[in-house]
């Protein structure tokens, strides 16, 4: 028994030493939309009295652009392919935690949620009316739980999905969102200013995938004044220890005319 304990202790020390010696860097980039973006269309929520009370705030959120052009809800994720990605120790605490999406005023908040296969997705319902979370998936079984008013449901997914997957509510068909399911934590979603930041990525050359609900894979952009053609949204990036990388430039510009509903 003692030799087993000693072996386990030695393994833990080796793993700890390996983590300490590993090299890590960050990725940070801002997405901006150039051109005229049509005003978000109002949603028809007339069939649900509670939602009518919030109709002023219920608009099509498929494309959200700030007053300074910041592009919200762009997903940037590391493409691991068949490689196992080393994970920084800072991510251990959340590895088996919960990620939450709420049904709030007849909309999903946040609209885009990212999680790991080791985590649990908690779908809440803060509204006084029932909702459901219809999640269509490729690698995992599809989900469609009913979530009563004030209730919640926990969901688990054992396999990563190759792209963000749609989430909707069959009761209120205007509601929409997306869920990103990965084995590793290296994914970011742009905030209201268009900024994506992913911390503590293992050093080396990696492929990142850029995706948005519209136009799906981001294949056309301008970076540093140069037009880019990213096949299936893929960009090669070198992560350097202790440095902050980008996607060829700190700012990625996307033309408004390319943000079309699929």
N, C-alpha and C positions, 0 to 999 in steps of 0.2 A: 504493500500500500504506500509506503514511504517513497519508493522510487517513482510511483505514479504521480504523487503530489509534487515531487521534485521536478519531474518532467514537465508537468503543467506550469509550474512556476518559471522554469527555464524558457518555455515557449512564450509565456506572457512577456518575459523580459526581452526576448528576441524581437517580438512584435513591437514592443514599446520602443526599442532601440531603432528598429527599421523606420517607424513613424517619425522619430526624432531626426533621422538622417535624410528622410525624403525631402524633396524640394517641391515648393508650391508657389503658384502665382495667381493673380486675379485677372478677370476680364470685365471691362467696363466700356459701355458704348451708349450713345444716345440716338434714338430714331426720330426723324423729323419728316413731316409731310410738306411737300412744296406744291403750291397751286390751290385752287378753290375747292374746298371740301363742302359739298351740299349740307345744308342744315339737317340735323338728325330728324327723321320723320316721326311724327306722333304715332303711337300704337293704338289700335282699336281694342279697348278693354271694356267695352260697353256691356258685355255679357256677365261681368263679375262686379257686383255692386261695391265690394270692398276696394277692388282695384281702381274703380272709377274715382274714388276719393283721392287717389294718388296719380291720376292720369296726367297731371302737369309734369311730373318727373319721369313718366314712362315713355321713353323714346327708343328708337332703334339704336342699340349700342354696339352694332357690328363694327363701326368705325368711330373711334373717339379720338379727336385731335384737339389739343389745347390751343389757347389764343396765341401762343408763341410757336405753334407747329408741332409740339411734342406729341408723339404717337403712342397711345396707350395700348397695352395688351399684346405687344409683340413678344413671341416666345423664342428664346435662344437656348438651345440645348446641345450638350456634348453628345456626339454620335459615337457610341462605344463599339458598335458592330458586335463582333464576337469576343472582344477583349474585355477582361475584367479590369475595371477602373479602380485604382487605389483611392481610398476615401480618407480625407483629413480627419484627425481625431475630434476636431471641433464639431463635426456632424453627428458624433455618436449619441449625444444626449437626445436628439430628436429622431433618431433612426427608427424607433418603434412608437413614436408619438402619434398624435391625431392632427389631421388637417381638416379645417372646417369650411364648408360653403353653406351660406344661409339663403333661405327663401325669404326675402325681405321686401315688403311693399310690391309683391308680385314680380320680382326680378331676382336673378341669382347674384349674390354678392360674396366673393368676387366673381366676375364673369369667367375668368380663367384661373384655375387652381392647379398647382403642381404638387405631386406627391411621389414618394418612393413605394416600391412594392412591399416594404417592411412596415409601412405606416397604415393607419386606418383613416378612411374618409368618413367624417361625420357630416351628414346632411341635415341641417336644422330647418325648422319652419317657425319663424318669428311672427308669421301672419295669423289672423284669427280664422282663416279659411284653409281647407286642405290643399296640398300640392302633391305632386309625385316627381321623382327624379328618374327620368328615362335616360339611361346611359348606354349608348351603342358602342360595342367594343369588338375588336378583331381577335385578340389573343385570350381574352377573359370572357366569361359568361356575361351576357348583357344583363343589365339591372333595370328594374322599374318599380321600386318600392313606393307605396303610398305613405305620405308623411302627414299625419293629422295636425291640426292647428296646435301650435305650441310644442309639438313633438320633435323627435329627431330619430335618425337611423344611422347605424354604423355599417360601413361597407369595406371589404378587403379585396385586393386584387393581387394574385400571386405572380402574374407575368407582366413584364413591361410592354407598353404599346409603342409601335413604331412612329406614331404621330399623335398630336392632340386629338382627343375623341369628343364628339358632340354630346352635350347634356341638354335635355329639354324637359318641359312639363306638358304632358298630354292634356291636362285639365285646362291649362292656360297656354295655348300654342304659341303665343308671342314670346314666351320666356326662352332664353337660349344661353348657353355657356359652353365651356370646353374644359376637359380634364386631361392633364399630362401625367402619365404614369411611367416612372423610370426605376431602374435598379439602383441608380446612383443619385446623388443630390445636385448634380451639376446642370441645373436649369434655372433660367431667370425669366421673369415676365416684366415688361417695361411698365413703369409707373406713370402717373399723370403727366410727368415732364418728359416722358419718352425714354427714361434711363433704365438700362438693364445692368445689374452688377452681380457677378458670380464670384464668390470668394474661394480661396484655397483649392485651386485646381491643380492636379499633379503636373509638374513641369514636363514639357515635351511638345511634340507636334500633334495636334488634334484637329478633327473635323467638327465644326459646329453647324447646326441646322437652324435657319431663321424661318419662322412661320408666323402667320397671322390669319385670323379667321377670314379676312378678305385682304389679299387674294390667295390664301393658303400659303404654299411655299413662296417666300419672297425671292424671286429670281432676277428682278431688275432693281438696281439702286445706283446711287452716285455716292462715291466715297472719295474724299480729297479731291473733288472736282473731276474724277474719272468715272465713267460709266462701268458698272459691274454686271456680269452675267453669271449668276450663281445657279448652277444646275441643281434643281430640286432644293434650292435654298441652302446649299452646302458651301461653307467657307473654311479654308485651311488657316489655322492660327497656331503660332508657336507661343506656348506659355513658358515664361522664363522665371526662374526662382526669384522671389522678392519683387517682381515687377508687375505692372498693370498693363495687360495687353488690350487690344481693341480688334475691330474687324477691318483693319487696313487704314483706319482713321477713327478719330473720336466720335465722329458724327456720320450717320447713315441717312441719306436723303432719299425719300420715296416720293414719286410723283402721284398726285391726287388722282389722276386719270387711271392709274393702275389699281385703284382700290375699288374694284367692282364686285358686286354680290355674285357669288357662284350659284 
